[in-house]
């Protein structure tokens, strides 16, 4: 379920009222703990943070001309989702998060490749979200992206 929005406030106003306060706290938790340089965005029917084009003009290879996404939040029909591309890219960070999760939540971790689903609004581990949000800097994310995801340019001609 994508929610078209022009700003974070617009997005939050469009999600179910009973979820707005928790979603705002979730957003603020990530926003307050991200390393400097990431830019707030609304894209793909979500709110999130990306590497600004001014800092990384190549942008996102899947959507040329768009900022390189890093973390996003979405209000889905039955849950709030946190998409953290750093956990998708860095197996050590993923391992750390999976090991830490039970220390912060009594519920089983519900996770896909880069998506963590929170179905119970009263059991979102905000302290853990704060910790994982600050683990990767803007420069580290760009380096990971370039080595793992960006399509390698094929040389057009070889010099002899």
C-alpha positions in Angstrom: 0.0 0.0 0.0 1.7 3.2 -1.2 0.7 6.6 0.3 1.4 9.5 -2.1 2.6 12.5 -0.1 4.6 15.7 -0.6 6.1 15.8 2.9 6.4 13.8 6.1 3.6 15.7 7.7 1.4 15.1 4.6 2.2 11.4 4.8 1.4 11.1 8.5 -1.9 12.9 8.0 -2.9 10.2 5.5 -2.3 7.2 7.7 -4.9 5.8 10.2 -5.3 8.2 13.1 -4.6 5.6 15.7 -1.2 5.0 14.1 -0.1 8.6 13.6 1.5 9.2 17.0 3.5 6.0 17.0 4.6 6.6 13.3 5.7 10.2 14.2 7.7 8.8 17.2 9.3 6.2 14.8 10.2 8.8 12.3 11.7 11.1 14.9 13.7 8.3 16.4 15.4 7.5 13.1 15.7 11.2 12.2 17.3 12.2 15.5 19.9 9.4 15.4 21.0 9.3 11.7 24.5 10.5 11.0 24.7 13.9 9.3 24.2 14.3 5.6 21.2 12.2 4.9 18.2 14.1 3.4 14.5 13.6 4.3 12.5 12.3 1.4 9.1 11.1 0.3 9.4 8.5 -2.4 7.9 5.2 -3.5 4.9 5.9 -1.3 7.0 6.1 1.9 9.0 8.6 3.9 12.6 8.2 4.5 16.2 9.3 4.1 18.5 9.3 1.2 21.9 10.6 0.0 21.3 14.0 -1.6 22.0 14.3 -5.3 24.4 17.2 -4.5 26.5 14.7 -2.5 26.1 11.8 -4.8 25.1 13.0 -8.3 25.0 9.5 -9.8 21.9 8.8 -7.7 20.0 5.5 -7.5 20.7 3.2 -10.4 17.2 1.7 -10.3 15.6 5.2 -10.6 18.1 7.4 -12.5 18.0 11.0 -11.3 16.7 10.1 -7.8 18.6 10.3 -4.6 20.2 7.1 -3.3 17.8 5.7 -0.7 19.0 4.5 2.7 16.2 4.1 5.2 12.4 4.3 4.7 9.3 4.0 6.8 5.9 2.9 5.5 2.5 2.5 7.1 1.1 -0.7 5.6 -2.3 -2.2 6.1 -1.4 -4.4 9.1 2.0 -3.0 10.2 4.6 -0.3 10.1 7.7 -1.2 8.1 11.2 -0.1 8.5 13.4 -0.5 5.3 17.1 -0.3 6.2 19.2 -0.8 3.1 22.3 -0.9 5.3 21.2 -4.2 6.9 20.6 -5.6 3.4 24.1 -4.6 2.3 26.1 -5.4 5.5 25.7 -9.0 6.8 27.5 -8.0 10.1 25.0 -5.2 10.7 22.1 -7.6 10.0 23.7 -10.2 12.3 24.0 -7.6 15.1 20.4 -6.5 14.7 19.0 -10.0 14.8 21.1 -10.8 17.9 20.1 -7.6 19.7 16.3 -7.6 18.8 15.3 -10.1 21.5 16.9 -7.9 24.2 14.5 -5.1 23.2 11.3 -6.8 22.2 9.3 -9.8 23.6 7.9 -10.5 20.1 9.5 -12.6 17.4 11.4 -10.6 14.7 9.3 -10.3 11.5 11.9 -9.5 8.8 12.5 -9.7 5.1 15.7 -8.8 3.2 15.6 -5.1 4.2 12.2 -4.9 5.7 11.3 -5.2 9.4 7.6 -5.4 10.1 6.1 -4.1 13.4 2.5 -5.3 13.8 2.1 -4.3 17.5 2.4 -0.6 17.9 3.0 -1.0 21.7 6.1 -3.1 21.2 8.3 -1.2 18.8 11.9 -1.2 20.2 12.7 2.5 19.8 16.0 2.2 21.6 17.2 -0.4 19.2 15.9 1.6 16.2 17.9 4.5 17.5 21.0 2.4 17.7 20.7 0.8 14.2 20.0 4.3 12.7 23.4 5.6 13.7 25.5 2.6 12.6 26.3 3.7 9.0 27.5 7.1 7.9 26.7 8.7 4.6 30.1 8.0 3.2 30.0 4.4 4.4 26.6 3.9 2.7 27.9 5.4 -0.6 30.9 3.0 -0.5 28.8 0.0 0.3 26.4 0.9 -2.5 29.1 1.4 -5.1 30.8 -1.9 -4.3 27.7 -4.1 -3.9 24.8 -2.7 -5.9 25.8 -0.1 -8.5 26.1 -1.7 -11.9 29.6 -1.7 -13.1 30.3 0.4 -16.2 31.5 -1.7 -19.2 34.5 -0.2 -20.9 33.5 1.0 -24.4 37.0 0.5 -25.9 40.2 -0.9 -24.7 43.5 1.0 -25.2 46.5 -1.0 -26.3 
